Amino acid sequence: MQAITTSNLTKKFDNIIAVDSVSISIDEGEFFGLLGPNGAGKTTFISMLCTTLKASTGTAEVFGYDVQKEPDKVRKVIGIVFQDPSLDLNLTGRENLDFHARLYGLEKYRREKRIEEVLELVELSDRADDLVKTYSSGMQRRLELARGLMHFPKVLFLDEPTLGLDPQTRRKIWNYIERINREEKITIILTTHYMEEADYLCGRVAIIDRGKIIALDAPSKLKSMLGGDMITVESSNSLRLFELLEKEDFAKEANLMNETINLSVEEGEKLIPKVVEIARDAEIQVISIGLRKPTLEDVFIYHTGKTIREEGGDSKERMRSIIRAKRR
């Protein structure tokens, strides 16, 4: 069964198209990631699915319920963990969960049973009766996950669930989210700026930019599209070396980010001497050169040109315009 389907879903704000004719299908039980630069349309898209924002045109369904025509039914089958903290710090963990369950009309017996279940799931049973203001940031995030599960949702929306957490705590939250997906059989929609988070957790990811879905597939397949290896080069004149390397035909894709040249190639170990030779012939000093496999961040930069997106046009043209501007 399809958990979420959209057809040409569009949202306009005056003359601005925030979401532009998005059509996707997400399976029941799928762990789906939504990536994009700030202002790309992620929040607007999710808001329409959660019924907090009406679409301008197009349709969307959540477990067969139309988000426009049946918003109340949609809200009963979804849970949301917001990016910003939304717990009552002056209530205990149990009281926060109980209050949320009452809003959804869960009767007392079912409510109390469910509280114990979700507390155990996120390993907070021993702190259930402590005030939330005494919780660490990681514990508060786990309680918000528990709260999002209280009313037995079929879809859980996670908006930057590990933002601001230290790496160790973030890894623990990943484990809880994985467990929720596996044990509760819940479809999870994740938005994040941590590329390694999406790569680790999601079966599929969609990259959205300027309101459009520009890439959608399993992380491994998206990475394989860039080629087998990534060569990274830092030099004494990165702009000049970048121009010289772009003229070669061995790189599937080349970009320059923060004075570092990134080349997508096959059999990178054989091409490193060629790169060094080109730099030497141009009297450019190679400061460092490395070889690695493509990451999801490489995919993200390739499709969005994230750090140069204000220039307009496709990523290569945007890079060339920056080179010309710096020369002048």
Secondary structure, 3 states (H helix, E strand, C coil): CEEEEEEEEEEEECCEEEEEEECCEEECCCEEEEECCCCCCHHHHHHHHCCCCCCCEEEEEECCEECCCCHHHHHHCEEEECCCCCCCCCCEHHHHHHHHHHHCCCCHHHHHHHHHHHHHHCCCHHHCCCEHHHCCHHHHHHHHHHHHHCCCCCEEEEECCCCCCCHHHHHHHHHHHHHHHHHCCCEEEEECCCHHHHHHHCCEEEEEECCEEEEEECHHHHHHCCCCEEEEEEECCHHHHHHHHHCCCCCCEEEEECCEEEEEECCHHHHHHHHHHHHHHCCCCEEEEEEECCCHHHHHHHHHCHHHHHHCCCHHHHHHHHHHHHHC
